[in-house]
Amino acid sequence: MLDKSNSHYFQSSLENLKNQHLYRRLRLADKISSPENTNARSTVCDFSSNDYLGLSRNESLREILKKLDIPTISQCSSRLISGNTSTIERLERILSKHRKTENSLVYPTGYMANVGVISCIAGENTAIFSDELNHASIIDGCRLSKAIVHIFPHNNTRELEKIIKNSKQNMKILITEGIFSMNGDFAKLDEIARIAKQYNCILVVDDAHGDFIVGNKLLKDYSGSPGLFGVEHDVDIHISSLSKGLGCFGGYVSCPELIRNYLINKSRSFVFTSSLPDFLCEIAEYSISIAKKGILQEKLNNNINYFIETAREYNIPGLKIKNFSPIVPLIIGQEEKTITTSRKLEEQGFYVQAIRYPTVKRNEAQLRISLSTKHTYEQISELIKNIAHFLKR
Ligand SMILES: Cc1ncc(COP(=O)(O)O)c(C=O)c1O
């Protein structure tokens, strides 16, 4: 049992969060329903998931999962002990082909991939240049490394170049997301790739939200944001998650063989943890084969375009829309108002999560709307009508 002074410390810290409308509660997701299953009376339609292609509930994937011969639920060991299998290595070869890199390395999650890669490749004499809106796992990787970390203003490549020019470190790492997870906008990857080349930086792109969603549309390759900008070969290290566009679970890094070998030897979140279970690798492999057909992305794009057209009609303040991006932030500002708006939408049958500090800056709270192939035009237009109604009063 905690003694009185210790429990007082935790209690007052939580009270403080409550007073600032920053307190977080776990809620049961049982009543949040995938768009195709929404029964307006008992469930709310999910506009907050990262399952942009609807693959987490895809019927043929679920059928395959039922039929999989799963001899073991988990390898119960790290990759370097007895957890490495031909199934994981096959998935890594598929991911390397997808990302057009020499090799890949699967991590248990995208979070662990970011933390494990950045903290491992950056040493005391390294300078890291990181966008201010980069995901918490990138921030934590930077913190764990002993490098000098420079945070540059979001997508401000002019400022980035100034900071890099003044850096005295020999080894430089430039890291950005592809599609930013909360803002939904794209990094200026063409400019960023040019800067990385000019100043000899190792370019790392975490494309958790663009992977399998965008890419070179003409080639229908959907290899992510670097593909969309035509700079995939300028990215040295690609990091991503299997738990978003693919609707599965896990994380991975695609990179040169040399970096993979370095990570296998030195990346602590790879070495000192159990491997991703084989059946999750197998299901990811099937999910990739469906995603690679490019049909779901076309459907998603139709929904994004429909959202854009309808939102323009209603002229909603604070709504930031980008072509091709399934993430639409609605910036409200005050934390309390954002929570209230989220609750009102929930009463009308729409689940749109309120995002607050520290995920975004203080007083820049937002509703993060995420679109999926599974939404119907009717669900999208009803959501927009309701938002317009609540915000214009
Ligand atoms: C940009 C970004 N990178 C990494 C992650 C972590 O991925 P995972 O959920 O696989 O741990 C997330 C998760 O939200 C993310 O948004």
The ligand as a Tripos MOL2 file, in Angstrom:
@<TRIPOS>MOLECULE
LIG
   16    16     1     0     0
SMALL
NO_CHARGES

@<TRIPOS>ATOM
      1 C1          3.7160    8.6360  -36.6280 C.3       1 LIG1
      2 C2          3.6240    7.4270  -35.7600 C.ar      1 LIG1
      3 N1          4.7080    6.6650  -35.6110 N.ar      1 LIG1
      4 C3          4.6830    5.5560  -34.8420 C.ar      1 LIG1
      5 C4          3.5380    5.1770  -34.1810 C.ar      1 LIG1
      6 C5          3.5480    3.9410  -33.3350 C.3       1 LIG1
      7 O1          3.0630    2.8660  -34.0630 O.3       1 LIG1
      8 P1          2.4820    1.5750  -33.2800 P.3       1 LIG1
      9 O2          1.0620    1.8720  -32.9740 O.co2     1 LIG1
     10 O3          2.6910    0.4520  -34.2390 O.co2     1 LIG1
     11 O4          3.3040    1.4330  -32.0450 O.co2     1 LIG1
     12 C6          2.3820    5.9340  -34.3200 C.ar      1 LIG1
     13 C7          1.1600    5.5060  -33.6030 C.2       1 LIG1
     14 O5          0.2260    6.1740  -33.4070 O.2       1 LIG1
     15 C8          2.4260    7.0960  -35.1160 C.ar      1 LIG1
     16 O6          1.3530    7.8570  -35.2440 O.3       1 LIG1
@<TRIPOS>BOND
     1     1     2 1
     2     2     3 ar
     3     2    15 ar
     4     3     4 ar
     5     4     5 ar
     6     5     6 1
     7     5    12 ar
     8     6     7 1
     9     7     8 1
    10     8     9 2
    11     8    10 1
    12     8    11 1
    13    12    13 1
    14    12    15 ar
    15    13    14 2
    16    15    16 1
@<TRIPOS>SUBSTRUCTURE
     1 LIG1         1 GROUP 0 **** ****
